[in-house]
Amino acid sequence: MEPMAIAQRLQAEFPDEVLESYTYQGQTAVVIRSGRVRDILQWLRDTPEIRMNHLRSLCGVDNSRHRVDPNLKRFEVVYHLYSIEHRHGLRVRAEVGETDPVIDSVVSLWPGANWLERETWDLVGIRFTGHPDLRRVLLPDDWEGHPLRKEYPLRGKGEWAGLVDLQATAKELDKHSFDPDNPPPATAPSPARKKGQALKFLNEEEGA
């Protein structure tokens, strides 16, 4: 089925949820409200002639400085879906509010969404209701802010509080590192160890 035909089927099935459909650079996309995102994606996954059973990717977008369409909602979650069976795909853009950016999790539909939603929360600050373990995945747990938001400073918000401890730990671990090109010199056994090995050998010989 052609992607635009899928978009039209989706529009007919969820007329109050689909806001727009279009094709750009050979890729068809639909813009939807976020309230029933799980129902919409499940319909796309389970409808036999559509069968979008593969979630290619999931990411969050901050549109606050969009130069083409300034009327876009601040945040959106983008899902790239693909049917392994039918070999067609669709891009789904779910609008998310700015004051409280939250949307339903789709981990129950595609378990692989687990880390993708965690990454989106970590970097963009969009929360996923129903996620089994929503916590940071790239940045430390005590990191402040979400670096892919447009207002986040390019140079960050100062040094991370745990940086000094991390550097000290790395320096300590370097003492135990092993360089295969420069292995440590072999150490000769001590006299006491040599004597012990000799006695063990003699005892074994006598026992034989």
C-alpha positions in Angstrom: 0.0 0.0 0.0 1.2 3.5 -0.8 2.2 5.5 2.2 -0.3 8.3 1.4 -3.1 5.8 1.1 -2.1 4.6 4.6 -2.3 8.2 5.8 -5.7 8.6 4.3 -6.9 5.4 6.0 -5.6 6.7 9.2 -7.4 10.0 8.7 -10.6 8.1 8.2 -10.1 5.9 11.2 -9.1 8.8 13.6 -10.6 12.0 12.0 -10.3 14.0 15.2 -6.7 13.0 15.9 -4.9 13.4 12.5 -4.1 17.1 11.9 -2.2 16.9 8.6 -0.6 14.5 6.1 2.0 15.3 3.5 4.9 13.9 1.5 8.3 15.6 1.5 11.6 14.3 0.0 9.8 11.0 -0.8 8.8 10.4 2.8 5.1 10.5 3.9 4.3 11.8 7.3 1.2 12.5 9.4 0.9 15.0 12.2 -1.4 13.8 15.1 -2.6 14.9 18.5 -0.8 13.1 21.3 -3.9 12.1 23.3 -4.5 8.8 21.5 -1.0 8.1 20.2 -0.9 4.6 21.6 -4.3 3.7 20.0 -3.1 5.2 16.6 0.2 3.4 16.6 -1.4 0.1 17.7 -3.9 0.4 14.8 -1.0 1.0 12.4 0.8 -2.1 13.8 -2.2 -4.5 14.0 -4.2 -3.7 10.9 -3.4 -6.6 8.6 -3.0 -4.7 5.3 -0.8 -2.1 7.0 1.1 -4.1 9.6 3.7 -1.5 10.8 5.4 -4.1 13.0 8.8 -2.4 13.1 9.7 0.8 15.0 12.7 2.1 13.1 13.3 5.0 15.4 11.8 7.3 18.0 13.0 10.8 18.9 12.0 14.1 20.4 12.1 17.4 18.7 12.1 21.0 20.0 10.5 23.3 17.4 10.9 26.5 19.4 13.2 28.0 16.8 11.7 26.5 13.7 12.3 28.9 10.8 9.8 27.5 8.3 6.6 27.1 10.5 6.7 29.1 13.7 3.2 27.9 14.5 4.4 24.4 15.3 3.9 23.1 18.8 7.1 23.4 20.9 7.7 19.7 21.3 6.9 16.6 19.3 7.7 12.9 19.4 8.5 11.4 16.0 8.0 7.7 15.2 9.4 6.1 12.0 7.4 3.0 11.3 8.0 0.2 8.8 6.2 -2.9 7.7 8.6 -5.8 7.3 5.8 -7.8 5.7 4.5 -5.2 3.2 7.7 -3.1 2.8 6.1 0.3 3.3 6.8 3.0 5.9 5.3 6.0 7.6 6.5 8.9 9.7 4.2 9.8 12.6 4.7 13.2 14.4 2.8 13.5 17.7 2.5 17.1 19.0 3.3 17.5 22.7 2.5 20.5 24.9 5.2 22.9 26.2 4.0 23.4 29.8 4.0 19.8 30.6 5.6 17.8 27.8 4.2 14.3 28.4 3.0 11.5 26.1 2.0 7.8 26.5 4.8 5.2 26.3 4.7 2.7 23.5 7.0 0.2 25.1 4.1 -2.2 25.4 3.8 -2.1 21.6 7.5 -2.2 20.7 9.8 -3.2 23.6 12.7 -1.6 21.7 11.1 1.8 22.4 12.4 1.4 26.0 15.8 3.0 25.6 14.6 5.4 22.8 12.0 6.9 25.2 14.6 7.1 27.9 17.0 8.9 25.5 14.2 11.3 24.6 13.5 12.0 28.2 17.2 12.4 29.0 18.0 14.9 26.1 14.7 16.7 25.4 12.8 16.3 28.7 9.6 14.7 27.3 8.1 12.3 29.9 6.5 9.0 28.8 3.5 7.9 30.9 3.6 4.2 31.6 7.3 3.7 30.8 8.6 0.8 33.0 11.9 2.5 34.0 12.0 6.2 32.9 15.5 7.5 33.9 18.5 9.0 32.2 20.4 6.7 29.8 23.2 8.9 28.4 23.8 11.5 31.1 24.4 11.0 34.9 21.3 10.8 37.1 22.2 14.1 38.8 22.6 16.0 35.5 20.6 19.3 35.4 18.5 20.1 32.4 18.0 18.5 29.0 20.8 19.4 26.5 18.8 19.1 23.2 16.3 21.8 24.3 16.9 25.0 22.3 17.4 27.2 25.4 20.1 25.0 26.7 23.5 26.8 26.5 25.8 25.4 23.8 28.6 25.2 26.3 26.4 23.6 29.0 25.5 25.0 32.4 28.9 24.8 33.9 30.9 21.8 35.0 29.0 18.7 36.1 29.1 18.3 39.8 30.4 14.8 39.6 33.2 15.5 37.2 36.0 15.8 39.8 35.0 12.5 41.4 34.8 10.8 37.9 38.3 12.1 37.0 39.7 10.8 40.3 38.2 7.4 39.7 39.5 7.3 36.1 43.0 8.3 37.4 42.9 5.5 39.9 41.8 2.9 37.3 44.6 4.0 35.0 47.0 2.5 37.6 45.6 -0.9 36.9 45.3 -0.6 33.1 47.2 -3.1 30.8 48.9 -2.1 27.6 49.4 -5.1 25.4 52.2 -3.4 23.5 54.1 -2.6 26.7 53.4 -5.5 29.2 55.0 -5.2 32.6 58.3 -7.0 33.1 58.1 -10.5 34.4 59.1 -10.8 38.1 61.4 -13.6 39.2 60.0 -15.8 41.9 61.4 -15.1 45.4 63.9 -17.6 47.1 61.2 -18.7 49.5 58.8 -19.4 46.6 61.6 -21.4 44.8 62.3 -23.4 47.9 58.6 -24.2 48.4 58.3 -25.3 44.8 61.3 -27.6 45.1 60.0 -29.2 48.3 56.6 -29.8 46.6 58.4 -31.5 43.7 60.5 -33.7 46.0 57.4 -34.8 48.0 55.6 -35.7 44.8 58.5 -37.7 43.6 58.7 -39.6 46.9 55.0 -40.3 46.8 55.3 -41.7 43.4 
